[in-house]
Amino acid sequence: MIDRESLKSIKPLYAAYLIYKYLVFQFKLAVEGISDWKDRQSPSHIAVPPAKLRYRVHGDLDKQSFLRIGTNLAQNIRDLCASVGRDIYSFECVLDFGCGSGRVIRNFQDAPASCQLYGTDIDAELVSWCDKNLPAFRFSLNGYQPPLPFEDNTFDLIYAISVFTHLDEQFQHSWLRELQRIARPGALLILTANGENCISMLPSSYHGQIRKDGFMFIIGATGKLKLDKLPDFYQTAYHTKEYIYRTWSAYFDVVGYVERGINNHQDAILLRKS
Ligand SMILES: C[S@@+](CC[C@H](N)C(=O)[O-])C[C@H]1O[C@@H](n2cnc3c(N)ncnc32)[C@H](O)[C@@H]1O
């Protein structure tokens, strides 16, 4: 059987494959839409983003897995805070950078008044959904490039799940610099990367280059065939641990690195602003 990488080299066949995937996706979206509509008729339904907004951040249309993985990710954040001796609710001002459709932040609705949570994202539809449905938090829409609408030294905890996993190196540097600006001195940051575990799942033809450069940015579908409907610059990035220690330490102290610390899949990087 022909694999995806070989298929890419046969352009007409690859285009047909992408069109096929697009049509199957539209069909599944319609089916999930009907199921969502049925759920909303129940008086006990909880606010869950519609299927296309789940897909955009989750890569899957399924509602139950959206909720379950969101709960796991929130627990990962709590555990990572605990690993440096902090309860997440002991922070005063927390930012979910790249909050998407609230998959993670929704699990912090019981935060005390002393802990204010904010979410920000580049995607107007996701932010608008969060704004309407998750009133415990303050959401904002940000541009593709800095600045964020926050003062210098605002947050004592910033977490970003699966955001730096989608940006090229130039974007990463801009956003690391911006997060450094809005983090308070001593703030904790928790970012994630497609590290060794994710690299090992790539075809072996990529491995030499990643090991050499420590970083790889893989461009998949673009334009109309991009199912998540996020901008074309949003693709998939892979980092080695060595690269992160070498590069991110220009902005923060790297105080912890937990392989597969995020849903047993991505690596979690703990940073401190000095
Ligand atoms: C894979 S999704 C994860 C969303 C959320 N963190 C979660 O775990 O459910 C990545 C999110 O990052 C957002 N994003 C990408 N670049 C961003 C940027 N520069 N600023 C804010 N959000 C960004 C995307 O719009 C998308 O919602």
The ligand as a Tripos MOL2 file, in Angstrom:
@<TRIPOS>MOLECULE
LIG
   27    29     1     0     0
SMALL
NO_CHARGES

@<TRIPOS>ATOM
      1 C1         -4.0860   22.9220   19.0610 C.3       1 LIG1
      2 S1         -5.0020   24.3240   19.5070 S.3       1 LIG1
      3 C2         -5.0090   24.1320   21.2680 C.3       1 LIG1
      4 C3         -6.0030   25.0170   21.9590 C.3       1 LIG1
      5 C4         -5.9870   24.9260   23.4890 C.3       1 LIG1
      6 N1         -4.7110   25.3230   24.0200 N.3       1 LIG1
      7 C5         -6.3390   23.5270   23.9160 C.2       1 LIG1
      8 O1         -5.4290   22.8020   24.3500 O.co2     1 LIG1
      9 O2         -7.4870   23.1590   23.7820 O.co2     1 LIG1
     10 C6         -3.8940   25.6600   19.2690 C.3       1 LIG1
     11 C7         -4.5320   27.0280   19.4650 C.3       1 LIG1
     12 O3         -3.5170   28.0310   19.3960 O.3       1 LIG1
     13 C8         -4.0760   29.1710   18.7830 C.3       1 LIG1
     14 N2         -2.9560   30.0220   18.3680 N.ar      1 LIG1
     15 C9         -2.0390   29.7810   17.4260 C.ar      1 LIG1
     16 N3         -1.1670   30.8140   17.3580 N.ar      1 LIG1
     17 C10        -1.5330   31.6860   18.3180 C.ar      1 LIG1
     18 C11        -1.0200   32.9380   18.7620 C.ar      1 LIG1
     19 N4          0.0530   33.4870   18.2260 N.pl3     1 LIG1
     20 N5         -1.6720   33.5770   19.7470 N.ar      1 LIG1
     21 C12        -2.7700   33.0280   20.3280 C.ar      1 LIG1
     22 N6         -3.2940   31.8490   19.9440 N.ar      1 LIG1
     23 C13        -2.6800   31.1840   18.9640 C.ar      1 LIG1
     24 C14        -4.9450   28.5900   17.6840 C.3       1 LIG1
     25 O4         -5.8960   29.5060   17.1980 O.3       1 LIG1
     26 C15        -5.5710   27.3920   18.4070 C.3       1 LIG1
     27 O5         -6.7650   27.7430   19.0410 O.3       1 LIG1
@<TRIPOS>BOND
     1     1     2 1
     2     2     3 1
     3     2    10 1
     4     3     4 1
     5     4     5 1
     6     5     6 1
     7     5     7 1
     8     7     8 2
     9     7     9 1
    10    10    11 1
    11    11    12 1
    12    11    26 1
    13    12    13 1
    14    13    14 1
    15    13    24 1
    16    14    15 ar
    17    14    23 ar
    18    15    16 ar
    19    16    17 ar
    20    17    18 ar
    21    17    23 ar
    22    18    19 1
    23    18    20 ar
    24    20    21 ar
    25    21    22 ar
    26    22    23 ar
    27    24    25 1
    28    24    26 1
    29    26    27 1
@<TRIPOS>SUBSTRUCTURE
     1 LIG1         1 GROUP 0 **** ****
